[in-house]
């Protein structure tokens, strides 16, 4: 037996309430608001605001913030190293006043990595943050397109359900007329059996629509935490300008190329020397033993260190070649993604135009049937023919109108999908 719409909706409510009742702190932290399977009236702007708060989008925002913090830290210097020493103290008769070279020392050493290298590391983190922000924008556009697609389908289900119910009423009328004709001695039993089959199809259609709506509601809960009851926004196809960076995916791939370029700058900076400074303060006590007539003294030692890329051929140069190769690979991926997205967009555009043409075809068929129906009505009113043919025409029109709703749904869903691929113009 097919699940009725109220039963399907109640099943979703029960499962969502079960999810909401889970007290796991990880799940609780990941949900910014209480999940609800109830239909909530709201504007589409409110739907968009809820979507921006999705945990997946939050993860990209937090990742970008972390990368910007790393960029700030990359410019800093490493911690200085402090050393406390005792030098040249006799092992078996330890003393600081018996042996001339014995002394105590305090030293400090500060490494000074190449500033160009630190700037390159910072730049890489900043560009990685830009990548995460681009991923957030792309994911939001994708999820917004999914929400629109679901809402379009949900709206169409109501229209289709109404048309199916109207068909059911027409079949009831037709069955009564056929019974009258049979009682009058006209052999229409075969038509009555056909009507029964078509009426069973109506019941199946209603069950399928209920299941489809339940699935849509479940996915809306997944995306938004609620089932919004909202009027659809105006849906206009964003024109393709010919600039590949208009696609979210290409723009994201371009940002990845920038990260690879920062890697090249880092590899080039690795050829430059790293510097360091050190300073040591030493203290010697005055001699106190019979053979120790030396005065105490304090002195300091200092120095500067720097690295020499002596083995650049074995380390720096291969790393630089690898970084340049990675950039070429990133550029190739950008070109491949641009081709794929343009192909997808053109394919969706062709299907969208085909749906629009189908709508025109169905409308032309409806017009032809209605014209024929008007002629049949005139004949019926003059005493010729029967009313069943007129009802058959009305049923055919309702079926064609249902097909129009399906075609309109496909057209609008394709527009929403196509728009989700593109950066929304400001």
BELHUZI-V413631 format. One record per pair of residues at least 24 apart in sequence whose C-alpha atoms are under 8 Angstrom apart, sorted by sequence separation. I is the first residue (numbers start at 1). GAP is how many residues later the second one is. If there is no record, write none. Layout:
I & GAP
I & GAP
This chain:
13 & 24
31 & 24
82 & 24
83 & 24
171 & 24
278 & 24
279 & 24
369 & 24
12 & 25
13 & 25
30 & 25
82 & 25
83 & 25
277 & 25
278 & 25
82 & 26
277 & 26
278 & 26
81 & 27
82 & 27
277 & 27
370 & 27
80 & 28
81 & 28
171 & 28
276 & 28
277 & 28
369 & 28
80 & 29
81 & 29
275 & 29
276 & 29
80 & 30
275 & 30
276 & 30
79 & 31
80 & 31
168 & 31
275 & 31
366 & 31
78 & 32
79 & 32
274 & 32
275 & 32
78 & 33
273 & 33
274 & 33
77 & 34
78 & 34
168 & 34
273 & 34
366 & 34
77 & 35
167 & 35
273 & 35
365 & 35
77 & 36
272 & 36
273 & 36
165 & 37
272 & 37
363 & 37
164 & 38
271 & 38
362 & 38
362 & 39
75 & 40
164 & 41
271 & 41
362 & 41
363 & 41
76 & 42
164 & 42
362 & 42
75 & 43
74 & 44
75 & 44
74 & 45
161 & 45
271 & 45
359 & 45
75 & 46
270 & 46
358 & 46
74 & 47
75 & 47
74 & 48
161 & 48
268 & 48
359 & 48
73 & 49
267 & 49
358 & 49
359 & 49
71 & 50
72 & 50
71 & 51
356 & 51
70 & 52
71 & 52
157 & 52
267 & 52
268 & 52
355 & 52
356 & 52
71 & 53
267 & 53
355 & 53
71 & 54
70 & 55
71 & 55
355 & 55
356 & 55
157 & 56
264 & 56
267 & 56
355 & 56
68 & 57
67 & 58
68 & 58
352 & 58
353 & 58
67 & 59
154 & 59
264 & 59
352 & 59
263 & 60
264 & 60
351 & 60
352 & 60
67 & 61
68 & 61
67 & 62
154 & 62
261 & 62
352 & 62
66 & 63
153 & 63
260 & 63
261 & 63
351 & 63
352 & 63
64 & 64
65 & 64
260 & 64
64 & 65
349 & 65
63 & 66
64 & 66
150 & 66
260 & 66
261 & 66
348 & 66
349 & 66
260 & 67
348 & 67
64 & 68
63 & 69
64 & 69
349 & 69
150 & 70
257 & 70
260 & 70
348 & 70
61 & 71
60 & 72
61 & 72
60 & 73
147 & 73
257 & 73
345 & 73
256 & 74
257 & 74
60 & 75
61 & 75
60 & 76
147 & 76
345 & 76
253 & 77
254 & 77
253 & 78
57 & 79
143 & 80
152 & 80
253 & 80
254 & 80
341 & 80
151 & 81
253 & 81
57 & 82
57 & 83
148 & 84
250 & 84
253 & 84
250 & 85
250 & 87
52 & 88
249 & 88
250 & 88
51 & 89
249 & 89
247 & 91
51 & 92
249 & 92
51 & 93
244 & 94
247 & 94
48 & 96
138 & 110
137 & 111
138 & 111
134 & 114
134 & 117
135 & 117
134 & 118
131 & 121
134 & 121
131 & 124
130 & 125
131 & 125
127 & 128
128 & 128
127 & 129
127 & 131
128 & 131
127 & 132
124 & 135
127 & 135
124 & 138
123 & 139
124 & 139
121 & 141
120 & 142
121 & 142
120 & 143
120 & 145
121 & 145
120 & 146
117 & 148
117 & 149
120 & 149
116 & 150
117 & 152
116 & 153
117 & 153
114 & 155
114 & 156
114 & 158
114 & 159
113 & 160
114 & 160
113 & 161
114 & 161
112 & 162
113 & 162
111 & 163
112 & 163
113 & 163
111 & 164
112 & 164
111 & 165
112 & 165
110 & 166
111 & 166
109 & 167
110 & 167
109 & 168
110 & 168
54 & 169
109 & 169
54 & 170
108 & 170
109 & 170
107 & 171
108 & 171
51 & 172
107 & 172
108 & 172
249 & 172
51 & 173
107 & 173
248 & 173
50 & 174
106 & 174
107 & 174
247 & 174
248 & 174
105 & 175
106 & 175
247 & 175
248 & 175
105 & 176
106 & 176
246 & 176
247 & 176
47 & 177
105 & 177
235 & 177
246 & 177
104 & 178
105 & 178
237 & 178
103 & 179
104 & 179
236 & 179
237 & 179
37 & 180
103 & 180
104 & 180
235 & 180
238 & 180
37 & 181
47 & 181
103 & 181
235 & 181
237 & 181
238 & 181
102 & 182
103 & 182
237 & 182
101 & 183
37 & 184
238 & 184
36 & 185
35 & 186
40 & 186
42 & 186
44 & 186
238 & 186
39 & 187
40 & 187
41 & 187
42 & 187
43 & 187
44 & 187
100 & 187
37 & 188
38 & 188
39 & 188
40 & 188
41 & 188
42 & 188
43 & 188
44 & 188
96 & 188
97 & 188
99 & 188
36 & 189
37 & 189
38 & 189
39 & 189
40 & 189
41 & 189
44 & 189
96 & 189
97 & 189
98 & 189
35 & 190
36 & 190
37 & 190
39 & 190
97 & 190
98 & 190
34 & 191
35 & 191
36 & 191
97 & 191
98 & 191
33 & 192
97 & 192
100 & 192
98 & 193
99 & 193
98 & 194
100 & 194
97 & 195
2 & 202
5 & 202
8 & 202
12 & 202
4 & 203
8 & 203
3 & 204
2 & 205
5 & 205
9 & 205
4 & 206
5 & 206
8 & 206
12 & 206
3 & 207
3 & 208
5 & 209
177 & 210
178 & 210
177 & 211
174 & 214
174 & 217
173 & 218
174 & 218
170 & 221
170 & 224
171 & 224
170 & 225
167 & 228
167 & 231
166 & 232
167 & 232
164 & 234
163 & 235
163 & 236
163 & 238
163 & 239
160 & 242
159 & 243
160 & 245
159 & 246
156 & 249
156 & 250
156 & 253
153 & 256
152 & 257
152 & 260
153 & 260
152 & 261
149 & 263
149 & 264
148 & 265
149 & 267
148 & 268
149 & 268
146 & 270
145 & 271
146 & 271
145 & 272
145 & 274
142 & 275
145 & 275
144 & 276
142 & 278
141 & 279
142 & 279
141 & 280
138 & 283
